[in-house]
Amino acid sequence: MKAVKFAAIFSIATLATGCATTADIENLQGQIDTLKSQISTGASDAASARAEAAKAAAQAAAAEAAANRAAAYAQETSDKLDRMFKKSMMK
């Protein structure tokens, strides 16, 4: 009989201390709201970074195309000068 009374008292004490209070729930809700706003900010930052990366990639591609055109013009000019030099040497 003592064991049953002790178990009942222990169960009631455990239930009384184990329950979450309204303040605990409000605290958790506040933490959840803070995390939601941080996630939203992080997603916004990621989208901005993605846009900047795309812009940088486009600029790099344009710079590469310009460099390739410049190299082609330089090669054409070099070939033209070589032909002129050879022609002048034959005279």
Secondary structure, DSSP 8 states (H G I E B T S, - for coil): -HHHHHHHHHHHHHHHHHS--HHHHHHHHHHHHHHHHHHHHHHHHHHHHHHHHHHHHHHHHHHHHHHHHHHHHHHHHHHHHHHHHHHHHH-
